[in-house]
Amino acid sequence: MSQYRRRAFLADVGRGMLVASVGPALALDMGLAPAALADESAERLTFGAIEPLVTLMQETSADRLLPAVAERLKAGTDLRQLVAAAALANARAFGGQDYEGYHAFMALAPAYQMASELPEPARALPVMKVLYRNTNHIQQMGGMKHETLHPVVAAHLPEGRSGADALVEATRKKDVNAAESTFAALAQQGPLSEAYNDLLHVVQDYIDVHRVVLAWRAWALLDLTGKEHAHTLLRQSVRFCVEEEGRIRRDQRELALRETLPKLLDRYKLLSRTPGEKQPDDAWVEKLALTVYASDREKAADAVAAALADGVALETVGEAISLAANQLVLHDPGRRQADSAAKPKGSVHGASVGVHASDSANAWRNIARVSDRRNTLASLIVGAYHTAGQTGGLNAQPYPFAEQRESVRGVAPDALLPEVESAIKANDQARACALMARYGELERPARPAFDLLLRYAISEDGALHAEKYYRTVSEEFASTRSAYRWRHLAALARVTASEHGFPAPGVADARRILGV
């Protein structure tokens, strides 16, 4: 071995020992890790200037993460950067193909938005909660040794054919390599919005809550990560849809949407129409909401397509779909048997029919707001299709029942929210729901009610859904007319009472570290 090669060899050994002793995250900050990990990372996906933070989220043990995050905050790193790094770490680790992984990913943007509702000393709390969950699962799955996403080579797109069609074909064939390379080409060749609109054709191909919420939350996170990381976040949906294609039963019921959607777009000539601005009255919105809630999927989709053809405003149609999903929360009798220790008999939080439907409807509405005309119309039709057909086994009447409403009528207005909190702590879903409905009837201010429920959306685990559902209700309350908006908060009060008693891992430590 020459003297030069010997010095280089010893330097590399020394560098490797130093990396091992200080850890990859700090080593990246010191500029050491790239050379030390060169052999391992030749085909690794990396993220430029934010890579040290991304590595921190992947490689730090869960028990050391929150102190490390607090130190970063003190040093001037803001919550936006931490959430962006966590999103990229999650995407690289799981690629949209791990149940707990993509639930943590989907909670990141809601947690960041929840932070803005808190006073400064506590602002980092919901973010730290989800960062802990995210890193803990990454570590459980092997840290940086378990990475799903790697660089992908863009395909040559076929001439005379839309990118959306090519992507749908590759996905339906369950060809992950073809689907990935097709989407990479779409992401490189034109505006990001066009690639997203092509991707939505695949998302609309089948109904699944995680399919649509993942597609929406990935887009929403681009405000934090920057559009330069759009391909990384959005390709998760490609992989999710390809994997799900292998689980779909090949019968008419499972695949009916693939015929229903184009048929409705054509029947009502929607693609040649300019969306309308009609603002029907409250009774019309209630009627469409109940049609979507109570009908089978095809009838609900047809009712929404007809409303769009009649010129009803897009937001109004979306409002009705959201209210239909809300009815699934309020009509839910609760789990007939425990799904797990964290989801006992009678509970309605977590992966319940109503929470899933509400999060799905919210995602379809948000996608409709940011996509092209075809996908705006298609997303509302699919949103109705997705929400409908789920009333089997539900209560005939929604919570709160008449007797439940009557039982809280005598509670003094100023005592209503303290009573809601007492009902939450007692896991009394009916009373919490009735009290919140009464609070709304009296036109009390909304912010104190949200502040109360926000505390529990942070403190409780919520079976992976607390952040998403809180954010769903916040957005739907803001975009729903006054006659119906309090239904959303009554539902959230019910779900909060259901989830109480299962504290989220990491929150107590985060409170101690932040001193709140």
Summary of the structure (lengths in Angstrom):
residues: 516
radius of gyration: 24.3
end to end distance: 59.4
largest distance: 90.8
contacts: 1816
relative contact order: 0.09
helix: 71%
strand: 1%
